[in-house]
């Protein structure tokens, strides 16, 4: 019996008091929370560093793309423009390092308003016409020197129609039948794309103050025009 009492006394002495157990629990919880905060902070720093590296890489790639685009930008020079009826032939030379492709031609028509000032054809009374972008095809006959010869038939269309188009002579004659007391003008533009998809627009000819008569064509308009200054640069 004495031995049993000694064993129970020794067991009670080996057990910590209740407040000690609670203190150990609090300390363990605090240490665990601190470790979790430290882990989360380190994860945040790593993620932030990765984002900064990724942003730097993106910036570097953007700069490289711009440098590459600048290095391979086409430099198209129109050496000569010939017309036959409503068909235009353009002698094109590319002096840049980048390839130029998808050559097109477009005509911007103008008519004078009641005050005698040129306005786009769709802004005045009478038949309204808009530019039509016409693809150019490469001619079989070579151009001059390092140039290539492209041709296409110039057309105009109604603003409210995406499909209906008229040859230059047909559209201008329609305007002339109603707007006999007005002056007419037009500007020809060459449109092309670079290899990376950038679009370029280059004005190649201004045809102002030409006479309207039966069967006037682009060729006749160029021959009869009395003003070759740009119209679009003078608009309000």
Phi and psi in degrees as GROMACS dihedral restraints (atoms count N, CA, C in turn):
[ dihedral_restraints ]
;  ai    aj    ak    al  type     phi  dphi    fc
    3     4     5     6     1   -60.5    20    10
    4     5     6     7     1   -40.8    20    10
    6     7     8     9     1   -64.6    20    10
    7     8     9    10     1   -36.9    20    10
    9    10    11    12     1   -65.5    20    10
   10    11    12    13     1   -40.9    20    10
   12    13    14    15     1   -63.7    20    10
   13    14    15    16     1   -40.9    20    10
   15    16    17    18     1   -64.3    20    10
   16    17    18    19     1   -39.6    20    10
   18    19    20    21     1   -65.3    20    10
   19    20    21    22     1   -41.8    20    10
   21    22    23    24     1   -65.7    20    10
   22    23    24    25     1   -40.9    20    10
   24    25    26    27     1   -62.5    20    10
   25    26    27    28     1   -43.6    20    10
   27    28    29    30     1   -65.8    20    10
   28    29    30    31     1   -36.8    20    10
   30    31    32    33     1   -65.1    20    10
   31    32    33    34     1   -41.1    20    10
   33    34    35    36     1   -67.1    20    10
   34    35    36    37     1   -36.6    20    10
   36    37    38    39     1   -67.5    20    10
   37    38    39    40     1   -33.9    20    10
   39    40    41    42     1   -73.5    20    10
   40    41    42    43     1   -23.7    20    10
   42    43    44    45     1   -81.7    20    10
   43    44    45    46     1   131.8    20    10
   45    46    47    48     1   -72.4    20    10
   46    47    48    49     1   158.1    20    10
   48    49    50    51     1   -68.6    20    10
   49    50    51    52     1   165.8    20    10
   51    52    53    54     1   -62.1    20    10
   52    53    54    55     1   -41.4    20    10
   54    55    56    57     1   -64.2    20    10
   55    56    57    58     1   -27.7    20    10
   57    58    59    60     1   -68.2    20    10
   58    59    60    61     1   -41.1    20    10
   60    61    62    63     1   -63.1    20    10
   61    62    63    64     1   -43.1    20    10
   63    64    65    66     1   -63.1    20    10
   64    65    66    67     1   -40.7    20    10
   66    67    68    69     1   -62.6    20    10
   67    68    69    70     1   -42.6    20    10
   69    70    71    72     1   -62.4    20    10
   70    71    72    73     1   -39.9    20    10
   72    73    74    75     1   -63.8    20    10
   73    74    75    76     1   -42.8    20    10
   75    76    77    78     1   -64.0    20    10
   76    77    78    79     1   -44.5    20    10
   78    79    80    81     1   -63.1    20    10
   79    80    81    82     1   -42.0    20    10
   81    82    83    84     1   -64.2    20    10
   82    83    84    85     1   -41.8    20    10
   84    85    86    87     1   -64.8    20    10
   85    86    87    88     1   -40.5    20    10
   87    88    89    90     1   -64.5    20    10
   88    89    90    91     1   -43.7    20    10
   90    91    92    93     1   -63.9    20    10
   91    92    93    94     1   -41.7    20    10
   93    94    95    96     1   -63.7    20    10
   94    95    96    97     1   -42.4    20    10
   96    97    98    99     1   -62.4    20    10
   97    98    99   100     1   -42.5    20    10
   99   100   101   102     1   -63.1    20    10
  100   101   102   103     1   -39.9    20    10
  102   103   104   105     1   -65.1    20    10
  103   104   105   106     1   -40.1    20    10
  105   106   107   108     1   -64.7    20    10
  106   107   108   109     1   -42.9    20    10
  108   109   110   111     1   -59.8    20    10
  109   110   111   112     1   -42.8    20    10
  111   112   113   114     1   -63.7    20    10
  112   113   114   115     1   -41.1    20    10
  114   115   116   117     1   -64.7    20    10
  115   116   117   118     1   -45.7    20    10
  117   118   119   120     1   -63.5    20    10
  118   119   120   121     1   -38.8    20    10
  120   121   122   123     1   -64.3    20    10
  121   122   123   124     1   -43.0    20    10
  123   124   125   126     1   -66.2    20    10
  124   125   126   127     1   -38.6    20    10
  126   127   128   129     1   -63.3    20    10
  127   128   129   130     1   -39.8    20    10
  129   130   131   132     1   -63.2    20    10
  130   131   132   133     1   -44.5    20    10
  132   133   134   135     1   -62.9    20    10
  133   134   135   136     1   -41.5    20    10
  135   136   137   138     1   -64.9    20    10
  136   137   138   139     1   -44.2    20    10
  138   139   140   141     1   -63.8    20    10
  139   140   141   142     1   -42.3    20    10
  141   142   143   144     1   -62.5    20    10
  142   143   144   145     1   -42.2    20    10
  144   145   146   147     1   -64.0    20    10
  145   146   147   148     1   -39.9    20    10
  147   148   149   150     1   -65.2    20    10
  148   149   150   151     1   -40.1    20    10
  150   151   152   153     1   -64.2    20    10
  151   152   153   154     1   -41.0    20    10
  153   154   155   156     1   -64.8    20    10
  154   155   156   157     1   -40.0    20    10
  156   157   158   159     1   -65.4    20    10
  157   158   159   160     1   -42.3    20    10
  159   160   161   162     1   -64.3    20    10
  160   161   162   163     1   -41.7    20    10
  162   163   164   165     1   -64.6    20    10
  163   164   165   166     1   -40.2    20    10
  165   166   167   168     1   -62.8    20    10
  166   167   168   169     1   -41.8    20    10
  168   169   170   171     1   -64.0    20    10
  169   170   171   172     1   -39.3    20    10
  171   172   173   174     1   -63.9    20    10
  172   173   174   175     1   -43.7    20    10
  174   175   176   177     1   -61.8    20    10
  175   176   177   178     1   -41.6    20    10
  177   178   179   180     1   -64.4    20    10
  178   179   180   181     1   -41.4    20    10
  180   181   182   183     1   -65.4    20    10
  181   182   183   184     1   -37.9    20    10
  183   184   185   186     1   -63.2    20    10
  184   185   186   187     1   -43.8    20    10
  186   187   188   189     1   -63.1    20    10
  187   188   189   190     1   -43.0    20    10
  189   190   191   192     1   -62.9    20    10
  190   191   192   193     1   -39.3    20    10
  192   193   194   195     1   -64.2    20    10
  193   194   195   196     1   -40.9    20    10
  195   196   197   198     1   -66.8    20    10
  196   197   198   199     1   -40.6    20    10
  198   199   200   201     1   -63.9    20    10
  199   200   201   202     1   -43.0    20    10
  201   202   203   204     1   -64.3    20    10
  202   203   204   205     1   -42.7    20    10
  204   205   206   207     1   -62.9    20    10
  205   206   207   208     1   -41.0    20    10
  207   208   209   210     1   -67.1    20    10
  208   209   210   211     1   -34.1    20    10
  210   211   212   213     1   -73.3    20    10
  211   212   213   214     1   -26.8    20    10
  213   214   215   216     1  -117.8    20    10
  214   215   216   217     1    32.6    20    10
  216   217   218   219     1   -83.8    20    10
  217   218   219   220     1   131.3    20    10
  219   220   221   222     1   -70.1    20    10
  220   221   222   223     1   151.7    20    10
  222   223   224   225     1  -128.0    20    10
  223   224   225   226     1    87.2    20    10
  225   226   227   228     1   -86.0    20    10
  226   227   228   229     1   130.5    20    10
  228   229   230   231     1  -120.7    20    10
  229   230   231   232     1   126.5    20    10
  231   232   233   234     1   -88.1    20    10
  232   233   234   235     1   110.2    20    10
  234   235   236   237     1   -83.3    20    10
  235   236   237   238     1   -28.4    20    10
  237   238   239   240     1  -162.6    20    10
  238   239   240   241     1   148.7    20    10
  240   241   242   243     1  -131.1    20    10
  241   242   243   244     1   121.8    20    10
  243   244   245   246     1  -118.3    20    10
  244   245   246   247     1   146.8    20    10
  246   247   248   249     1  -128.1    20    10
  247   248   249   250     1   146.3    20    10
  249   250   251   252     1  -142.5    20    10
  250   251   252   253     1   105.1    20    10
  252   253   254   255     1    66.9    20    10
  253   254   255   256     1  -124.5    20    10
  255   256   257   258     1   -98.8    20    10
  256   257   258   259     1     5.8    20    10
  258   259   260   261     1   -95.1    20    10
  259   260   261   262     1   135.3    20    10
  261   262   263   264     1  -114.9    20    10
  262   263   264   265     1   138.7    20    10
  264   265   266   267     1  -115.7    20    10
  265   266   267   268     1   128.2    20    10
  267   268   269   270     1  -120.8    20    10
  268   269   270   271     1   123.4    20    10
  270   271   272   273     1   -89.9    20    10
  271   272   273   274     1   110.7    20    10
  273   274   275   276     1  -114.0    20    10
  274   275   276   277     1   132.7    20    10
  276   277   278   279     1  -124.8    20    10
  277   278   279   280     1   130.8    20    10
  279   280   281   282     1  -104.0    20    10
  280   281   282   283     1   109.4    20    10
  282   283   284   285     1   -93.5    20    10
  283   284   285   286     1    -3.8    20    10
  285   286   287   288     1   -88.7    20    10
  286   287   288   289     1   174.0    20    10
  288   289   290   291     1   -82.9    20    10
  289   290   291   292     1   -24.6    20    10
  291   292   293   294     1   -87.2    20    10
  292   293   294   295     1   152.1    20    10
  294   295   296   297     1   -79.4    20    10
  295   296   297   298     1   138.4    20    10
  297   298   299   300     1  -106.2    20    10
  298   299   300   301     1   138.4    20    10
  300   301   302   303     1  -146.7    20    10
  301   302   303   304     1   174.3    20    10
  303   304   305   306     1    54.5    20    10
  304   305   306   307     1    55.5    20    10
  306   307   308   309     1   -70.1    20    10
  307   308   309   310     1   132.7    20    10
  309   310   311   312     1  -136.3    20    10
  310   311   312   313     1   163.1    20    10
  312   313   314   315     1  -128.3    20    10
  313   314   315   316     1   146.7    20    10
  315   316   317   318     1  -144.3    20    10
  316   317   318   319     1   146.0    20    10
  318   319   320   321     1  -118.5    20    10
  319   320   321   322     1   126.4    20    10
  321   322   323   324     1   -99.2    20    10
  322   323   324   325     1   111.8    20    10
  324   325   326   327     1   -87.8    20    10
  325   326   327   328     1   146.8    20    10
  327   328   329   330     1  -132.0    20    10
  328   329   330   331     1   149.3    20    10
  330   331   332   333     1  -138.1    20    10
  331   332   333   334     1   142.4    20    10
  333   334   335   336     1   -74.0    20    10
  334   335   336   337     1   146.0    20    10
  336   337   338   339     1   -88.4    20    10
  337   338   339   340     1  -170.1    20    10
  339   340   341   342     1   -64.0    20    10
  340   341   342   343     1   -19.9    20    10
  342   343   344   345     1   -94.7    20    10
  343   344   345   346     1     0.4    20    10
  345   346   347   348     1    86.3    20    10
  346   347   348   349     1    10.4    20    10
  348   349   350   351     1   -97.9    20    10
  349   350   351   352     1   138.8    20    10
  351   352   353   354     1   -68.1    20    10
  352   353   354   355     1   136.7    20    10
  354   355   356   357     1  -134.9    20    10
  355   356   357   358     1   155.2    20    10
  357   358   359   360     1   -54.5    20    10
  358   359   360   361     1   144.1    20    10
  360   361   362   363     1   -58.5    20    10
  361   362   363   364     1   -27.8    20    10
  363   364   365   366     1   -82.8    20    10
  364   365   366   367     1    -1.4    20    10
  366   367   368   369     1  -100.6    20    10
  367   368   369   370     1     0.9    20    10
  369   370   371   372     1  -116.5    20    10
  370   371   372   373     1   166.1    20    10
  372   373   374   375     1   -68.5    20    10
  373   374   375   376     1   154.6    20    10
  375   376   377   378     1   102.9    20    10
  376   377   378   379     1  -169.3    20    10
  378   379   380   381     1   -59.0    20    10
  379   380   381   382     1   131.0    20    10
  381   382   383   384     1  -103.4    20    10
  382   383   384   385     1   129.8    20    10
  384   385   386   387     1  -127.0    20    10
  385   386   387   388     1   149.7    20    10
  387   388   389   390     1  -124.1    20    10
  388   389   390   391     1   163.6    20    10
  390   391   392   393     1   -67.2    20    10
  391   392   393   394     1   149.3    20    10
  393   394   395   396     1  -124.2    20    10
  394   395   396   397     1   128.5    20    10
  396   397   398   399     1   -84.0    20    10
  397   398   399   400     1   119.7    20    10
  399   400   401   402     1  -113.2    20    10
  400   401   402   403     1   124.6    20    10
  402   403   404   405     1   -64.0    20    10
  403   404   405   406     1   143.3    20    10
  405   406   407   408     1   -99.9    20    10
  406   407   408   409     1   142.5    20    10
  408   409   410   411     1  -110.4    20    10
  409   410   411   412     1   147.0    20    10
  411   412   413   414     1   -76.2    20    10
  412   413   414   415     1   132.5    20    10
  414   415   416   417     1   -78.8    20    10
  415   416   417   418     1   152.2    20    10
  417   418   419   420     1   -69.9    20    10
  418   419   420   421     1   -36.8    20    10
  420   421   422   423     1   -75.2    20    10
  421   422   423   424     1   137.9    20    10
  423   424   425   426     1   -70.5    20    10
  424   425   426   427     1   156.6    20    10
  426   427   428   429     1   -82.8    20    10
  427   428   429   430     1  -165.0    20    10
  429   430   431   432     1   -93.2    20    10
  430   431   432   433     1   129.6    20    10
  432   433   434   435     1    62.6    20    10
  433   434   435   436     1  -124.8    20    10
  435   436   437   438     1   -89.3    20    10
  436   437   438   439     1     9.6    20    10
  438   439   440   441     1   -90.9    20    10
  439   440   441   442     1   161.4    20    10
  441   442   443   444     1  -123.2    20    10
  442   443   444   445     1   146.2    20    10
  444   445   446   447     1  -101.6    20    10
  445   446   447   448     1   126.4    20    10
  447   448   449   450     1  -123.0    20    10
  448   449   450   451     1   151.8    20    10
  450   451   452   453     1  -141.4    20    10
  451   452   453   454     1   156.3    20    10
  453   454   455   456     1  -167.7    20    10
  454   455   456   457     1   159.1    20    10
  456   457   458   459     1   -97.5    20    10
  457   458   459   460     1   122.9    20    10
  459   460   461   462     1   -74.2    20    10
  460   461   462   463     1   133.7    20    10
  462   463   464   465     1  -133.3    20    10
  463   464   465   466     1   160.7    20    10
  465   466   467   468     1  -130.5    20    10
  466   467   468   469     1   158.5    20    10
  468   469   470   471     1  -140.3    20    10
  469   470   471   472     1   167.2    20    10
  471   472   473   474     1   -76.5    20    10
  472   473   474   475     1   143.4    20    10
  474   475   476   477     1   -61.5    20    10
  475   476   477   478     1   -33.1    20    10
  477   478   479   480     1   -92.2    20    10
  478   479   480   481     1    12.0    20    10
  480   481   482   483     1  -131.3    20    10
  481   482   483   484     1   127.0    20    10
  483   484   485   486     1   -90.7    20    10
  484   485   486   487     1    -4.6    20    10
  486   487   488   489     1  -119.7    20    10
  487   488   489   490     1   -34.6    20    10
  489   490   491   492     1   -73.0    20    10
  490   491   492   493     1   128.3    20    10
  492   493   494   495     1  -142.4    20    10
  493   494   495   496     1   159.1    20    10
  495   496   497   498     1  -132.6    20    10
  496   497   498   499     1   148.9    20    10
  498   499   500   501     1   -61.4    20    10
  499   500   501   502     1   155.1    20    10
  501   502   503   504     1   -50.4    20    10
  502   503   504   505     1   -46.9    20    10
  504   505   506   507     1   -63.6    20    10
  505   506   507   508     1   -40.2    20    10
  507   508   509   510     1   -63.8    20    10
  508   509   510   511     1   -44.9    20    10
  510   511   512   513     1   -67.0    20    10
  511   512   513   514     1   -45.4    20    10
  513   514   515   516     1   -65.3    20    10
  514   515   516   517     1   -38.1    20    10
  516   517   518   519     1   -65.3    20    10
  517   518   519   520     1   -35.0    20    10
  519   520   521   522     1   -63.3    20    10
  520   521   522   523     1   -42.3    20    10
  522   523   524   525     1   -63.6    20    10
  523   524   525   526     1   -42.2    20    10
  525   526   527   528     1   -66.5    20    10
  526   527   528   529     1   -29.5    20    10
  528   529   530   531     1   -67.3    20    10
  529   530   531   532     1   -26.0    20    10
  531   532   533   534     1  -106.8    20    10
  532   533   534   535     1   -40.8    20    10
  534   535   536   537     1  -100.4    20    10
  535   536   537   538     1    59.4    20    10
  537   538   539   540     1   -69.9    20    10
  538   539   540   541     1   -26.2    20    10
  540   541   542   543     1   -94.0    20    10
  541   542   543   544     1     8.8    20    10
  543   544   545   546     1  -104.5    20    10
  544   545   546   547     1   161.0    20    10
  546   547   548   549     1   -99.1    20    10
  547   548   549   550     1   155.8    20    10
  549   550   551   552     1  -125.8    20    10
  550   551   552   553     1   148.9    20    10
  552   553   554   555     1  -147.4    20    10
  553   554   555   556     1   165.6    20    10
  555   556   557   558     1  -157.4    20    10
  556   557   558   559     1   152.6    20    10
  558   559   560   561     1  -130.8    20    10
  559   560   561   562     1   132.5    20    10
  561   562   563   564     1   -98.8    20    10
  562   563   564   565     1   136.4    20    10
  564   565   566   567     1  -126.1    20    10
  565   566   567   568     1   138.9    20    10
  567   568   569   570     1   -98.6    20    10
  568   569   570   571     1   131.2    20    10
  570   571   572   573     1  -121.6    20    10
  571   572   573   574     1   136.7    20    10
  573   574   575   576     1  -155.0    20    10
  574   575   576   577     1   166.9    20    10
  576   577   578   579     1  -119.6    20    10
  577   578   579   580     1   153.0    20    10
  579   580   581   582     1   -88.8    20    10
  580   581   582   583     1   174.5    20    10
  582   583   584   585     1   -64.7    20    10
  583   584   585   586     1   -29.0    20    10
  585   586   587   588     1   -95.4    20    10
  586   587   588   589     1     8.8    20    10
  588   589   590   591     1    98.1    20    10
  589   590   591   592     1     1.2    20    10
  591   592   593   594     1   -71.6    20    10
  592   593   594   595     1   142.1    20    10
  594   595   596   597     1  -105.5    20    10
  595   596   597   598     1   139.6    20    10
  597   598   599   600     1  -126.0    20    10
  598   599   600   601     1   141.5    20    10
  600   601   602   603     1  -127.1    20    10
  601   602   603   604     1   126.5    20    10
  603   604   605   606     1  -130.0    20    10
  604   605   606   607     1   122.8    20    10
  606   607   608   609     1   -73.9    20    10
  607   608   609   610     1   131.6    20    10
  609   610   611   612     1  -117.5    20    10
  610   611   612   613     1   -18.5    20    10
  612   613   614   615     1  -162.7    20    10
  613   614   615   616     1   141.1    20    10
  615   616   617   618     1  -115.5    20    10
  616   617   618   619     1   131.2    20    10
  618   619   620   621     1  -129.5    20    10
  619   620   621   622     1    98.1    20    10
  621   622   623   624     1  -120.1    20    10
  622   623   624   625     1   153.1    20    10
  624   625   626   627     1    57.2    20    10
  625   626   627   628     1    46.3    20    10
  627   628   629   630     1   -97.3    20    10
  628   629   630   631     1   152.7    20    10
  630   631   632   633     1   -80.1    20    10
  631   632   633   634     1   144.3    20    10
  633   634   635   636     1  -101.4    20    10
  634   635   636   637     1   122.3    20    10
  636   637   638   639     1  -142.8    20    10
  637   638   639   640     1   177.6    20    10
  639   640   641   642     1   -64.0    20    10
  640   641   642   643     1   127.0    20    10
  642   643   644   645     1    77.9    20    10
  643   644   645   646     1    20.4    20    10
  645   646   647   648     1   -64.8    20    10
  646   647   648   649     1   132.2    20    10
  648   649   650   651     1  -115.7    20    10
  649   650   651   652     1   175.0    20    10
  651   652   653   654     1   -59.8    20    10
  652   653   654   655     1   -40.2    20    10
  654   655   656   657     1   -60.6    20    10
  655   656   657   658     1   -46.6    20    10
  657   658   659   660     1   -67.7    20    10
  658   659   660   661     1   -37.2    20    10
  660   661   662   663     1   -60.8    20    10
  661   662   663   664     1   -41.6    20    10
  663   664   665   666     1   -66.5    20    10
  664   665   666   667     1   -39.3    20    10
  666   667   668   669     1   -68.3    20    10
  667   668   669   670     1   -34.5    20    10
  669   670   671   672     1   -96.9    20    10
  670   671   672   673     1    -6.4    20    10
  672   673   674   675     1   -67.9    20    10
  673   674   675   676     1   146.0    20    10
  675   676   677   678     1  -112.6    20    10
  676   677   678   679     1     0.0    20    10
  678   679   680   681     1  -142.7    20    10
  679   680   681   682     1   123.0    20    10
  681   682   683   684     1  -113.3    20    10
  682   683   684   685     1    18.3    20    10
  684   685   686   687     1   -79.0    20    10
  685   686   687   688     1   157.7    20    10
  687   688   689   690     1   -70.8    20    10
  688   689   690   691     1   134.7    20    10
  690   691   692   693     1   -86.0    20    10
  691   692   693   694     1   -44.4    20    10
  693   694   695   696     1   -60.7    20    10
  694   695   696   697     1   -31.0    20    10
  696   697   698   699     1   -72.5    20    10
  697   698   699   700     1   -16.6    20    10
  699   700   701   702     1  -100.7    20    10
  700   701   702   703     1    -2.6    20    10
  702   703   704   705     1   -72.8    20    10
  703   704   705   706     1   151.0    20    10
